[in-house]
Amino acid sequence: MTDLPFATTLEVRDACLCMHVQRAARALGRHFDEAFRPLNLTNGQFSLLMSLNRPEPAAMGAVAEFLAMDRTTLTAALKPLLRRKLIRIVTDPKDARARLVQLTASGKTLLARAVPIWRAYHAAIEKDLGRPVAALKDELRQLARSR
């Protein structure tokens, strides 16, 4: 067995882009979870509900792709929203084997209440960063597409 030197741990800690992005994502997630707590909503649920805010019901595959998650994870994430009657799953009229997901009236109402919270927290984060985040978002999108 070969032990890695502790210096390698420090190197990865300081240089690993993946680790830095994961840590930042967790911290952001905690901030938004706290912000959405009065609505009994998590940041992940907000993102999922927002992905369903569209004129027509969404195919499960399209939602999974939009959120960069696999269908099994998506199915698990939908369950609490179904129990709260914030979404409904319906059969695709074009293909009886396929399922579509859509917001209910309650889901739309909750999402509308969450958006001002999201806007306020998002503005505060941009202010804390001291610069607009458009370039950062572009770089992260580029990373996501290239791998």
LUMVO-156382 format. One record per residue (C-alpha): x, y, z; residue in three letters. Coordinates in steps of 0.5 Angstrom, whole numbers, plus 500, padded with zeros to 3 digits. Layout:
REM residues N
+-----+-----+-----+------+
:  c1 :  c2 :  c3 : code :
+-----+-----+-----+------+
:   X :   Y :   Z :  Ala :
...
+-----+-----+-----+------+
END
This chain:
REM residues 147
+-----+-----+-----+------+
:  c1 :  c2 :  c3 : code :
+-----+-----+-----+------+
: 500 : 500 : 500 :  Met :
: 503 : 507 : 498 :  Thr :
: 501 : 513 : 502 :  Asp :
: 499 : 519 : 499 :  Leu :
: 503 : 525 : 502 :  Pro :
: 499 : 530 : 505 :  Phe :
: 502 : 535 : 501 :  Ala :
: 497 : 532 : 495 :  Thr :
: 491 : 533 : 499 :  Thr :
: 493 : 541 : 500 :  Leu :
: 494 : 541 : 492 :  Glu :
: 487 : 538 : 491 :  Val :
: 484 : 542 : 496 :  Arg :
: 487 : 549 : 493 :  Asp :
: 487 : 547 : 486 :  Ala :
: 481 : 542 : 484 :  Cys :
: 476 : 546 : 480 :  Leu :
: 471 : 541 : 481 :  Cys :
: 471 : 541 : 489 :  Met :
: 471 : 549 : 489 :  His :
: 464 : 548 : 485 :  Val :
: 461 : 543 : 489 :  Gln :
: 463 : 547 : 495 :  Arg :
: 460 : 553 : 492 :  Ala :
: 454 : 550 : 490 :  Ala :
: 453 : 547 : 497 :  Arg :
: 453 : 554 : 500 :  Ala :
: 449 : 557 : 495 :  Leu :
: 444 : 551 : 496 :  Gly :
: 444 : 552 : 504 :  Arg :
: 443 : 560 : 503 :  His :
: 437 : 559 : 498 :  Phe :
: 434 : 553 : 502 :  Asp :
: 434 : 558 : 508 :  Glu :
: 431 : 563 : 504 :  Ala :
: 425 : 558 : 501 :  Phe :
: 424 : 555 : 508 :  Arg :
: 418 : 559 : 510 :  Pro :
: 415 : 556 : 504 :  Leu :
: 417 : 549 : 506 :  Asn :
: 421 : 549 : 499 :  Leu :
: 428 : 547 : 498 :  Thr :
: 432 : 550 : 493 :  Asn :
: 432 : 544 : 489 :  Gly :
: 424 : 544 : 489 :  Gln :
: 424 : 551 : 487 :  Phe :
: 429 : 549 : 481 :  Ser :
: 424 : 543 : 479 :  Leu :
: 418 : 547 : 479 :  Leu :
: 421 : 553 : 475 :  Met :
: 423 : 548 : 470 :  Ser :
: 416 : 546 : 469 :  Leu :
: 413 : 553 : 469 :  Asn :
: 412 : 552 : 461 :  Arg :
: 406 : 553 : 457 :  Pro :
: 405 : 545 : 456 :  Glu :
: 406 : 539 : 460 :  Pro :
: 414 : 537 : 460 :  Ala :
: 416 : 530 : 458 :  Ala :
: 420 : 527 : 464 :  Met :
: 426 : 526 : 459 :  Gly :
: 426 : 534 : 458 :  Ala :
: 426 : 536 : 465 :  Val :
: 431 : 531 : 467 :  Ala :
: 436 : 534 : 461 :  Glu :
: 434 : 541 : 463 :  Phe :
: 436 : 540 : 470 :  Leu :
: 442 : 535 : 469 :  Ala :
: 439 : 529 : 473 :  Met :
: 438 : 522 : 471 :  Asp :
: 430 : 520 : 470 :  Arg :
: 431 : 516 : 477 :  Thr :
: 433 : 522 : 481 :  Thr :
: 428 : 526 : 478 :  Leu :
: 422 : 521 : 479 :  Thr :
: 425 : 521 : 487 :  Ala :
: 425 : 529 : 487 :  Ala :
: 418 : 529 : 484 :  Leu :
: 415 : 525 : 489 :  Lys :
: 414 : 530 : 495 :  Pro :
: 411 : 535 : 490 :  Leu :
: 406 : 530 : 488 :  Leu :
: 404 : 529 : 495 :  Arg :
: 403 : 536 : 496 :  Arg :
: 399 : 537 : 490 :  Lys :
: 404 : 542 : 487 :  Leu :
: 405 : 538 : 480 :  Ile :
: 401 : 532 : 477 :  Arg :
: 403 : 527 : 472 :  Ile :
: 399 : 525 : 466 :  Val :
: 399 : 521 : 460 :  Thr :
: 402 : 523 : 454 :  Asp :
: 396 : 524 : 449 :  Pro :
: 401 : 522 : 443 :  Lys :
: 404 : 516 : 447 :  Asp :
: 400 : 512 : 452 :  Ala :
: 407 : 509 : 455 :  Arg :
: 410 : 516 : 456 :  Ala :
: 408 : 521 : 462 :  Arg :
: 408 : 529 : 462 :  Leu :
: 409 : 533 : 468 :  Val :
: 406 : 540 : 470 :  Gln :
: 405 : 545 : 475 :  Leu :
: 398 : 545 : 479 :  Thr :
: 394 : 551 : 481 :  Ala :
: 397 : 550 : 487 :  Ser :
: 404 : 549 : 484 :  Gly :
: 404 : 556 : 480 :  Lys :
: 402 : 560 : 486 :  Thr :
: 407 : 557 : 491 :  Leu :
: 412 : 558 : 485 :  Leu :
: 410 : 565 : 484 :  Ala :
: 411 : 567 : 492 :  Arg :
: 418 : 564 : 491 :  Ala :
: 420 : 568 : 485 :  Val :
: 421 : 575 : 489 :  Pro :
: 425 : 571 : 495 :  Ile :
: 429 : 568 : 489 :  Trp :
: 430 : 575 : 486 :  Arg :
: 432 : 578 : 493 :  Ala :
: 437 : 573 : 495 :  Tyr :
: 440 : 573 : 488 :  His :
: 441 : 580 : 488 :  Ala :
: 444 : 580 : 495 :  Ala :
: 449 : 574 : 492 :  Ile :
: 451 : 578 : 486 :  Glu :
: 452 : 584 : 491 :  Lys :
: 456 : 580 : 495 :  Asp :
: 461 : 578 : 490 :  Leu :
: 462 : 585 : 488 :  Gly :
: 460 : 584 : 480 :  Arg :
: 455 : 581 : 476 :  Pro :
: 455 : 574 : 475 :  Val :
: 453 : 573 : 467 :  Ala :
: 460 : 572 : 466 :  Ala :
: 461 : 566 : 471 :  Leu :
: 454 : 563 : 469 :  Lys :
: 457 : 563 : 461 :  Asp :
: 463 : 560 : 463 :  Glu :
: 459 : 554 : 468 :  Leu :
: 455 : 553 : 462 :  Arg :
: 461 : 552 : 457 :  Gln :
: 464 : 547 : 462 :  Leu :
: 457 : 543 : 462 :  Ala :
: 457 : 543 : 455 :  Arg :
: 464 : 541 : 454 :  Ser :
: 464 : 535 : 458 :  Arg :
+-----+-----+-----+------+
END
